Amino acid sequence: MKGSELRGVLKLALPAAFKQLLDILQILIDMVMVGMLSIYALAAVGMSMQFMMVINVLVTLYVVGGNAVIARLIGERRRHRASALLYTLILFALVLSIPVTLAGYGLAGEFYGWMGASPEVVEAGQAYFSVLALGMALIFLDTLFFNALSAAGDTTSSLYIKVLSALLNLLLNYLLIFGHGGFEPLGVAGAAYATLIAYGFNVLCYAVILSRSRVRLGVIRRWVPGELKRVLKVGGNAALERLISVASFILFVAIITSYGTASLAGYQVGLRIEGIAFMPGLGFAIAATALVGQNLGARNPERAYSSGLLSAKVAAWFMGVIGLVLVAFPGFFVAFFTGEPATVAEASLYLQLVGISQVPLAMVFVLSGALRGAGATKATLYINVASLWLLRVLPSYVAMKSGYGILAIYIIMTVETFVKGGIFWHVFQRREWQKIKV
């Protein structure tokens, strides 16, 4: 049983992890290529990531709940009901994207102005984000299809799609940003068009896969408001959690900013490197969400527990090894991003501290994913909000005001990760989540 269970976990987790890694690499490549235009273009694209964090709160509303309910229905062998739910979620996502598109297109410049950007950054940002906003429907659908297929037990298809679309995005960046191959140079707007075309390619590929008769999940044109209500009940807590987490992240960045440009730059570089490092955790979290939901739907709570636990343990091994490498050789990774001595020192300090906490971070990622797969989004909401605000943001603010250095802030962050990982472990071990009805 353990061998087959491990193979099942790896079959889901590894493609998901590589897909997430490609997502990060695509963003980094976009920023490098846009950075060749000007520092203002680079800043504009970087700031757009903050806007997408807020928009992702809306996406969470239907994605997390959709994962939980689709996984349950697949486990219950109610494929047609799951496929009808996917159709319902497609319509919901399209409607939800309309106000986001209108606001993004009409107010792009104002968004950058509200963030305190310079006139040059505002101009570049408006050129970039107003184009990106036109394709919000594609972005919403791409996220929905990836998560729906993952909940149904297929992450491999998404990986293949991502490999092709990442290459397409790279080619289009080259052609549209700089004006090669007979195209006019569009600058930062060209990067946005390249991104949207890549998203359109993704959605087209997902549509082809979902139209096949032999897949575990398809699209049946039937509106199922009862299932949508279940989705929103679960997803509402997850969206609120994401919103509060985004707010806490912004405040934490503000605290880091108070220590000066070198500390902020070092934190941003370290965060990008860590983002690549914790891809295994995200992959195993996706696997845990799907397997826990499917097994609970199949009325096998013991298998749901063991698959979630196994996912967490394997993720801890992967991320633990990566953490040791970060602790031992932080400068090696930082050198790929910058050679400025002060920034290298700050980023290396950050990586050494987060390297220590990669194992509990794996527990946070995977066990929170397992709980969401069970529909226990209230538990993840309470844990994450209390931990981030009471153990990270407020202590960091007090330490900053008391005159402590940036090291104290990173120590607080590391301690918070250990405590939160322990809490998730305790909640998962209690197994109260097995009794939740979705």
N, C-alpha and C positions, 0 to 999 in steps of 0.2 A: 504493500500500500504506500509506504513512504517513498519508494522509488518512483512509482507512477504519479504520486502526488507532486513530487519535486519536478518531474518532467512537465506536468501540467502548469505548474507555477512558472517555470522557466520559459515555456512555450508562449505564455502571455507576456511575461515581464521583459524579456530581453528585446523583442522587437519594439515594445513600447518605449523602453529606455533609449534605444538607438534612434527612434523617431523623435523623441524629445531632444536628444543630443543634436540631431540635424536642425531642429527648430532653433536652438540656441546658436549653432554655427551659422545658420542663414542670417540671423539678426546681426551677428558679429561681422559677417562678410558685407552685409548691406551697409553697416556703419563705416567700415573701412573704405568702401568704394565711394560712399557719399562724402566721407572725410577728405577725399582727394579734391573735392570741389572747393570747400572752405570750412573753416571752423564753425561758421554760422549754420551751414547745412548740417554738419555733424550734430551740433547742439539741438537743432530743430528735430531731427529724427530721434535723438536720444530722449528728448522731452516728450515725444509722442508716445513713448512706452509708458509714461506715467498716465496719459489719458487712456491708453488701452487697459491699464490696470483697473481704472474706474469702470470702464465699459464691461470688463470681464465680470463685474459684480452682477450685471444683468444676465450674462451668459450662464453664470453659476446657477441662476434661478431655475433654469430648465435642464441644464446638463447634469448636475449632481442628482437631482430627483429622478431625471430620466434614466440615469445609470442604474439607480437602485431598483426602480420599478421594472425596467426592461430585463435586468438580470434575474429578478424574481420570476417574471413571466417565462423567461427562457428555461429557468430551473423547473417551473411547473409544467413545462412542455406545452405552453400556450403561445406558440410561435405567431399565429395569426393575430392574436390580441396584441402582442409586442409590435408586430408590423403595423397594425392600425395606430398604435400609440406613436410610433415613429412618424407616421404621416401627420398626426395631430401636432406633434412637436415641430415638424417642419413649418406648418402654418403659423404656429405660435411664434417661432423664431423669426419668420419673415415679417410678421406684424410688429414684433418688438424692435426689429431693425429700422423701421421707418422713422420714428422720432430721433433715433441716434444718427441716422444718415442726414436728416434735415438739420439737426443741431451741429453736427460735425462740419457739414458743408458751409452752412451759413455763418457759423461762429468760430471757425478755426483760428482766425487771427486774434479774436478776443481771448480765446483760451490761452494762447501763448502770452498775451499781454497780462492776463490775470496772474500768470506764473512769474511775472517780473522779467520777462525776456527782453533783450535789446531790440530796437527796431529792425536790425538786420536778421535776427533770429525769427522775429515775428513774420517778416516777409517770406523767409524760407519755409517756416512752419506752415503758413497759410497755403503756400504752393504745394506742400507735401500732404498735409492732413485733409485738405478739402478734396483732394483726389481720392485718398484712402477712404474717406467717409462714404464716397459713392458706392463702394463695394462692401459696405457693412453686412448686407444680406449674405454675400458669399462667405465672409468671415464667420458669421453666426452659423451658417449651415456646415461649413468645414468642421468647426468645433463639435457641432452636434453629431455629425456622421462618424467622426473619429471615436467619440465617447460611446455612441450607440453600438458600433461594431465591437469595441472593447468590452462592453457589458455583455455582448452576445458571445464573447470568447474568441474574437478575431482581431489581433493586433498586427499580424503579419502583412495583411493587405495594406494597412495604413502606412507601414514602413516602406513598402515598395512604391506607393504613391508619393510619399515624401521624398524619396531619393530622386525620382524623376522631376518632381516640381521644384526641388532645390536646385537641380541643374538648370532647369528652365529659367528660374528666377535669376541665377547667376548670368546666364547668357543674355537675358533681357536687360539686366542692369548694365552690362557692357554696351549693348546696342543703344539703349534709350537714354541712359545718363550722359554718356559721352558722345553720342551721335555717330557710332560706327555703322558699317554695313548699309549706308545710304539713308539712315534715319537722321532726323534733326536732333541735335543735343537738347534734351529736355531738362537736364540738371536734376534737382532734387525731386521734381514732379515725375521724372522718368523712373526713379526708384519706386515711387508709389504705384505707377502704372504696372511696373514689372511685378510688384507684390500682388496686385489685384488679378493680373492674368494668371499668376501661379495659383492663387486661390480658386479661380474659375476652373483651372485644370483639375485641381483636387476634387472639386464638387462634381465635375463631369465624370471623373474616374469612380467616385463613390456611387454615383447614380447607376453606372454600368454594373458595378459589383452588386448593389442592392436589387437590381432587376433580375438577377439570376435566380432560377427556381430552386436550386439546391442549397442556397445559403441558409444559415440559421435565422437570419433576420432580413426582411424585405420591406417593401412599402405597400401597404394596402390602403386604398383611398376610402377611409372611413373615419369619421370624427368620433372620438371616444372621450367625451368631457369628464366622465368618471375617473378615467385613468389620468387625465391631465390634472385633475384635482389632487390625486395622490402625489403626482410629481411635484406640484407647487407646494404641497404641505411639507414634503421633505426638503425641497429646494429652497424654500423661504428662509429656513434657519441657516442653510449653507450660504445663501446670498448675504444675509445679515452678518454672518461671520466674516465673509470676504470683505465686506464694506468696512467693518471695524478694523480688520487686519490691515487694510490699505491705509486707513487713517493713522494707525499706530506706526506703520512703516514710514509714512511721510514725516511724522513727528520725530521718529528715530533718526532719519536722515538729517532733519533740521538740527538735531543735537550734534551729530557728527560734523555738520557744516560749521558749527560754532568753533571748532578746533582748527579751522583754517583750510586753505585750498589743498595743501599736501595731504591732510587727513581725509578730506572728502574725495580727492582723486584716488588715493590709496584704497579707500573703502569701495569705491565704484569698481576699480580694477579687481580687487579681491572678490567682490560679489560676482563679477562675471566669471572668474575662474571657478569659484565655488559652485556657480550655476551649472557648469559643465561637470563638476565632480559629483553632484548629487543626482545626476540623471538616473543611476541605478535605483535610487530610492523612489523616484517618481514612477519608474517602470514597474517596480514591485508593488507600489501603491495601487496602480491601475489593475494589476493582477489580483490583488487582495480584494478590491472593490467588486470585481466581476465574480470571483470565486465564492466570496462570502454571500453575495446576493443570490447567485445561482443555487448554491447548496441550501440556503434557507428556503428558497422557492421549491426545491426538491424535498423539503422537510427532512433535511439531514443536518441538524445544527452542530453535531460533533465534527462532521467533515468541514463545515463552515469555519469552526474554531481552529481545526488543525491546519487548514489551508491558509488562514490568516496568520497564524503563528509561524508557519513555515516560511511564508513570504517575508515576514519581519526578520526572522533569523538569517535568511540568505542575504537579504538586503544589508543587514548589519555587518556581515562578513565582507561584502563588496565595499561598502562605504567605510568600514573600519580600516581596510587596507589603503584605500585612497586617502583617508585621513592621516595615516602614518606618513605617506609620501608627501602630503602637504606640509606636515610638521617638519619633516627632514629637509625638503628642498623647495621652500616657498619662492626663493629668488629665481629659480630656474623658470617657473611658470610666469612670474611677473615680467620677466625680461621679454616675453613675447608681446607685451602691451606697452611697456615704457622703459626707458633707460634713465629717467630722471631720478637721482639718488634719493631725494626725500620721499617721493612717491613709492619707490621700490621698498624703502624701509617701512613705510606705513602699510602698504599692501601685504608685505611679508608678515608683519605683526598680526594683521587680521587673519591671514591664512593659517598661521600657527595656532591661533586660538580656536578657529572653527574646525581645524583638523582634529583637535582633541575631542570635539563634540559630534563627530560624524556618526558614531554608533547610536547615541540617543536621538539624533536627528533622523536616522533611519526608522527608529521606532515611531517617531512623530509622524513621518510621512506615511508609513505603511499601515500602522494601526488606526490612524485617523481615516485612511482610505477604507480599511476594513469596516470601521464603524459606520461610515457613510454608506457603504454597500448594504449594511444591515438596516439603514434608515435612521440610525442614531445620530442625526445631525444636531439635535439639541445638546447632546453630550459634547460633541466636537466644538460647538459654538461656545458653551460655557468654559471649557478647558482653555481654548485658544484665546478668548477674550480676556479671561482672568489672568492667564499666564503672561500674555504680551503686555498688558497694561500695568498689572501689579508687580510683576517680576522683572520686566525689561524697561518699558518707557519711563515710568515714574522713578525707579531707582537710578536710571541713567540721567534723568533730568536733575535729580538731587545731587548726584556725583558731579555733574558738570557745573552746577551752581556752587558747589562746595570747593571747586578748584582742583578736582582730581583730573589726571591726564586721560588721554584716549585709551590707555591700557585698562583703566578701571571700567570704561564703557564696554570694552570687549569681554572683560571678565564677567561682568553682569550678564551680557548676552549669552555667554557660554554656560553659566550657571542656570539661566532660565531654560536653555535647551535641555540640560540634564534633568531638571525638575519636571518639565513638561513631558519629556520622554517617559519618566517614571510614572507620571499620572496616567498617561495613555496605556502603559503596560498594566497598571492596576485595574483600570476600568475594563480593559479587554479581558483580563483574567477573571473578573467577576461574572462575566457572561450574561449580564442583564440584557445586553443588546440582542441576544437570541430570542427574546420574548416580544420584541417590537413588531407590531403589525404595520405593514406599509400599504 
